[in-house]
Amino acid sequence: MFFYFIYTIAGVFRVNTILLLSLVFLLLAILSFYSNTNWPGIRFYANRIVLNFLYGIIAGQLILIGKKMTCFFKKFY
């Protein structure tokens, strides 16, 4: 839900979605290296797995502007 909240904030304030999400999620990923067990709420959101949401947004934007991603995915199958 946090991802959708940040995405909505970017839409409401009409800022660059990828830029805002990149800043927020990269900061959270960096914070994950410094979190400890006393910060359970922060540890939940400050996990490097949140970068997958960012990868999905970037892939979606590339597809929307017409970039072909088949060369990249041919390596995996």
C-alpha positions in Angstrom: 0.0 0.0 0.0 2.9 2.3 0.7 3.9 2.0 -3.0 0.5 3.1 -4.1 0.5 6.0 -1.6 3.8 7.4 -3.0 2.6 6.9 -6.6 -0.6 8.8 -5.8 1.3 11.6 -4.1 3.4 11.9 -7.3 0.2 12.1 -9.4 -1.6 14.6 -7.1 1.3 17.0 -7.0 2.1 16.4 -10.7 5.8 15.7 -10.1 7.9 13.3 -12.2 6.7 9.9 -10.9 9.9 8.0 -11.7 12.0 10.6 -10.1 10.0 10.7 -6.8 9.7 7.0 -6.6 13.4 6.6 -7.3 14.3 9.0 -4.5 12.0 7.5 -2.0 12.8 3.9 -2.7 16.5 4.4 -3.1 16.6 6.2 0.3 14.6 3.3 1.9 17.0 0.7 0.3 20.0 2.6 1.7 18.3 2.9 5.1 17.9 -0.9 5.1 21.7 -1.2 5.6 21.5 0.8 8.8 18.3 -0.5 10.3 18.3 -2.7 13.4 15.8 -4.9 15.2 14.5 -2.0 17.3 13.0 -0.4 14.2 10.3 -2.9 13.1 8.2 -0.4 11.1 11.2 1.0 9.3 12.6 -2.4 8.6 9.4 -3.4 6.9 9.5 -0.5 4.4 13.3 -0.1 4.3 13.9 -3.4 2.6 15.8 -3.7 -0.7 12.9 -5.7 -2.2 11.0 -2.3 -2.6 13.3 -1.6 -5.5 11.3 -4.2 -7.5 8.4 -1.8 -7.5 10.7 0.8 -9.0 11.9 -1.7 -11.6 8.3 -2.4 -12.6 7.5 1.3 -13.0 10.6 1.9 -15.2 9.7 -1.2 -17.3 6.2 0.1 -17.7 7.3 3.5 -18.8 9.7 2.0 -21.3 6.9 -0.1 -22.8 4.5 2.9 -22.9 7.0 5.0 -24.9 7.5 2.1 -27.3 10.9 0.8 -26.3 11.4 -2.9 -27.2 12.7 -5.0 -24.3 13.0 -8.3 -26.2 16.7 -8.1 -26.5 17.1 -7.9 -22.8 14.7 -10.8 -22.1 16.1 -13.1 -24.8 19.0 -13.9 -22.4 16.6 -15.5 -19.9 14.8 -18.0 -22.2 
